Amino acid sequence: MEHLQVVTAWDVRKYSSKKTIPTYEMIEAISFIGSGSEVLACLGIELANMKGKMDGYFLTVGERGVVRIWCLERYVSLHLLSL
């Protein structure tokens, strides 16, 4: 499996990519975080403390074991957790 250093956000309704987000490290795993997900609570992150709490979120796990929580709308890393 090829490990990438970017994440591409897709608009599945229009079948087009919205934006390519550079992660600056090889990505081992990625997951979308839906509203009401317990993932954020397990990491000790309160969604209410994040600006734009209605935005979508996803997480990546990089080659160095770093978990990052990303905002899908603003394309920025909001939280960093080293394992």
CYANA upper distance limits for C-alpha pairs under 8 A (distance plus 0.5 A):
  3 HIS  CA     26 MET  CA      6.11
  3 HIS  CA     27 ILE  CA      6.12
  3 HIS  CA     28 GLU  CA      6.84
  4 LEU  CA     25 GLU  CA      8.33
  4 LEU  CA     26 MET  CA      5.76
  4 LEU  CA     27 ILE  CA      6.02
  5 GLN  CA     22 PRO  CA      6.72
  5 GLN  CA     23 THR  CA      5.90
  5 GLN  CA     24 TYR  CA      6.17
  5 GLN  CA     25 GLU  CA      5.68
  5 GLN  CA     26 MET  CA      5.19
  5 GLN  CA     27 ILE  CA      6.46
  6 VAL  CA     20 THR  CA      6.95
  6 VAL  CA     21 ILE  CA      5.91
  6 VAL  CA     22 PRO  CA      4.91
  6 VAL  CA     23 THR  CA      5.80
  6 VAL  CA     24 TYR  CA      7.90
  6 VAL  CA     27 ILE  CA      8.26
  7 VAL  CA     20 THR  CA      6.19
  7 VAL  CA     21 ILE  CA      5.56
  7 VAL  CA     22 PRO  CA      7.01
  7 VAL  CA     23 THR  CA      7.62
  8 THR  CA     17 SER  CA      7.15
  8 THR  CA     18 LYS  CA      7.94
  8 THR  CA     19 LYS  CA      6.35
  8 THR  CA     20 THR  CA      4.82
  8 THR  CA     21 ILE  CA      6.60
  9 ALA  CA     17 SER  CA      6.31
  9 ALA  CA     18 LYS  CA      5.95
  9 ALA  CA     19 LYS  CA      5.92
  9 ALA  CA     20 THR  CA      6.78
  9 ALA  CA     21 ILE  CA      8.17
  9 ALA  CA     72 LEU  CA      8.12
 10 TRP  CA     15 TYR  CA      7.62
 10 TRP  CA     16 SER  CA      6.31
 10 TRP  CA     17 SER  CA      4.67
 10 TRP  CA     18 LYS  CA      5.84
 10 TRP  CA     19 LYS  CA      7.86
 11 ASP  CA     15 TYR  CA      6.28
 11 ASP  CA     16 SER  CA      5.95
 11 ASP  CA     17 SER  CA      6.37
 11 ASP  CA     18 LYS  CA      6.64
 12 VAL  CA     16 SER  CA      7.30
 21 ILE  CA     75 TYR  CA      6.88
 23 THR  CA     27 ILE  CA      8.31
 25 GLU  CA     62 GLY  CA      6.64
 25 GLU  CA     63 GLU  CA      7.28
 26 MET  CA     62 GLY  CA      6.09
 26 MET  CA     63 GLU  CA      5.92
 27 ILE  CA     60 THR  CA      7.08
 27 ILE  CA     61 VAL  CA      6.44
 27 ILE  CA     62 GLY  CA      5.00
 27 ILE  CA     63 GLU  CA      6.59
 28 GLU  CA     60 THR  CA      7.99
 28 GLU  CA     61 VAL  CA      6.06
 28 GLU  CA     62 GLY  CA      5.85
 28 GLU  CA     63 GLU  CA      6.41
 29 ALA  CA     60 THR  CA      6.17
 29 ALA  CA     61 VAL  CA      5.61
 29 ALA  CA     62 GLY  CA      7.63
 30 ILE  CA     58 PHE  CA      7.66
 30 ILE  CA     59 LEU  CA      6.13
 30 ILE  CA     60 THR  CA      4.94
 30 ILE  CA     61 VAL  CA      6.92
 31 SER  CA     58 PHE  CA      6.06
 31 SER  CA     59 LEU  CA      5.90
 31 SER  CA     60 THR  CA      7.16
 32 PHE  CA     56 GLY  CA      8.47
 32 PHE  CA     57 TYR  CA      6.74
 32 PHE  CA     58 PHE  CA      4.72
 32 PHE  CA     59 LEU  CA      6.99
 33 ILE  CA     37 SER  CA      6.72
 33 ILE  CA     39 VAL  CA      7.74
 33 ILE  CA     56 GLY  CA      7.55
 33 ILE  CA     57 TYR  CA      5.67
 33 ILE  CA     58 PHE  CA      5.45
 33 ILE  CA     59 LEU  CA      7.58
 34 GLY  CA     56 GLY  CA      7.32
 34 GLY  CA     57 TYR  CA      7.48
 35 SER  CA     56 GLY  CA      8.18
 37 SER  CA     41 ALA  CA      8.35
 38 GLU  CA     42 CYS  CA      6.61
 39 VAL  CA     43 LEU  CA      6.90
 40 LEU  CA     44 GLY  CA      6.77
 40 LEU  CA     45 ILE  CA      5.55
 40 LEU  CA     46 GLU  CA      7.21
 40 LEU  CA     47 LEU  CA      7.82
 41 ALA  CA     45 ILE  CA      6.00
 41 ALA  CA     46 GLU  CA      6.96
 45 ILE  CA     49 ASN  CA      8.44
 46 GLU  CA     50 MET  CA      7.75
 47 LEU  CA     53 LYS  CA      6.50
 48 ALA  CA     53 LYS  CA      6.80
 49 ASN  CA     53 LYS  CA      8.46
 55 ASP  CA     71 CYS  CA      7.12
 55 ASP  CA     72 LEU  CA      7.07
 55 ASP  CA     73 GLU  CA      6.45
 56 GLY  CA     71 CYS  CA      6.59
 56 GLY  CA     72 LEU  CA      5.63
 56 GLY  CA     73 GLU  CA      7.16
 57 TYR  CA     69 ILE  CA      7.36
 57 TYR  CA     70 TRP  CA      6.01
 57 TYR  CA     71 CYS  CA      5.21
 57 TYR  CA     72 LEU  CA      5.75
 58 PHE  CA     69 ILE  CA      6.38
 58 PHE  CA     70 TRP  CA      5.82
 58 PHE  CA     71 CYS  CA      7.24
 58 PHE  CA     72 LEU  CA      7.31
 59 LEU  CA     67 VAL  CA      7.24
 59 LEU  CA     68 ARG  CA      5.93
 59 LEU  CA     69 ILE  CA      4.98
 59 LEU  CA     70 TRP  CA      6.41
 60 THR  CA     66 VAL  CA      8.46
 60 THR  CA     67 VAL  CA      6.15
 60 THR  CA     68 ARG  CA      5.85
 60 THR  CA     69 ILE  CA      7.26
 60 THR  CA     70 TRP  CA      8.39
 61 VAL  CA     65 GLY  CA      6.49
 61 VAL  CA     66 VAL  CA      6.04
 61 VAL  CA     67 VAL  CA      5.04
 61 VAL  CA     68 ARG  CA      7.07
 62 GLY  CA     66 VAL  CA      5.78
 62 GLY  CA     67 VAL  CA      7.10
 65 GLY  CA     82 SER  CA      6.85
 65 GLY  CA     83 LEU  CA      6.10
 66 VAL  CA     80 LEU  CA      7.46
 66 VAL  CA     81 LEU  CA      6.32
 66 VAL  CA     82 SER  CA      5.09
 66 VAL  CA     83 LEU  CA      6.62
 67 VAL  CA     80 LEU  CA      6.39
 67 VAL  CA     81 LEU  CA      5.55
 67 VAL  CA     82 SER  CA      6.73
 67 VAL  CA     83 LEU  CA      7.96
 68 ARG  CA     77 SER  CA      6.81
 68 ARG  CA     78 LEU  CA      7.80
 68 ARG  CA     79 HIS  CA      6.11
 68 ARG  CA     80 LEU  CA      5.22
 68 ARG  CA     81 LEU  CA      6.89
 69 ILE  CA     77 SER  CA      6.26
 69 ILE  CA     78 LEU  CA      6.08
 69 ILE  CA     79 HIS  CA      5.56
 69 ILE  CA     80 LEU  CA      7.15
 70 TRP  CA     75 TYR  CA      7.05
 70 TRP  CA     76 VAL  CA      6.10
 70 TRP  CA     77 SER  CA      4.87
 70 TRP  CA     78 LEU  CA      6.01
 70 TRP  CA     79 HIS  CA      7.76
 71 CYS  CA     75 TYR  CA      5.94
 71 CYS  CA     76 VAL  CA      6.18
 71 CYS  CA     77 SER  CA      7.04
 71 CYS  CA     78 LEU  CA      7.22
 72 LEU  CA     76 VAL  CA      8.17
